[in-house]
Amino acid sequence: MTDVLVVGGGPAGLSAALFAQKNGLETTVFDTDGTWMHKAHLFNYLGVGSQDGSAFLETARAQVDSFGVERKQGTEVTDATETESGFEVATAEETYDGDYLVLATGANRDLAASLGCEMTDEDVVDVDVTMETSVDDAYATGGMVRAEEWQAVISAGDGAAAALNILTKEKGEHFHDFDTPADASSVFGPEE
């Protein structure tokens, strides 16, 4: 059993995984690599002057890997259900259990619908500001929750919001993930 199950390996899913894992929650990401980022070139992502979407994904994947996220690359989740102790996701090969579920499947809202998440009149998943759905401890992010605002930077923010809310629940108080240069030294070693 893992703490956080993330379905989707684009900016939203990887952002959620990064925030959760780096702050002590064991996280597993299921990624079919069907993200729209492979068709993108980033000129509008804060801090990125110009980068191909696929190159951005390589960097993001390396970053989450460096924190120990378990990535199930090429693994499709076919079903997600609520259990007494959290959630279970099914793939063609096996099932995985977790306390929290973050859905980051772009405009594909099938898993959210089968889980019983409420939808809006625009046929997107209804979430609050923390990205939590009507199903407790299940989150939806990115294109799942917006009719047309499909931007990598918005999706990454959604993933971060979901993970920070999960961390707040786990810690029992508002959780903030602020890093300092000293943090970088302790994680990555001193700068050269």
Helices and strands as residue ranges (DSSP letters): E 2-7, H 11-22, E 27-31, G 36-39, E 41-42, E 51-52, H 53-66, E 70-73, E 79-83, E 86-90, E 95-103, H 110-115, E 138-140, G 142-144, H 152-171, H 181-188
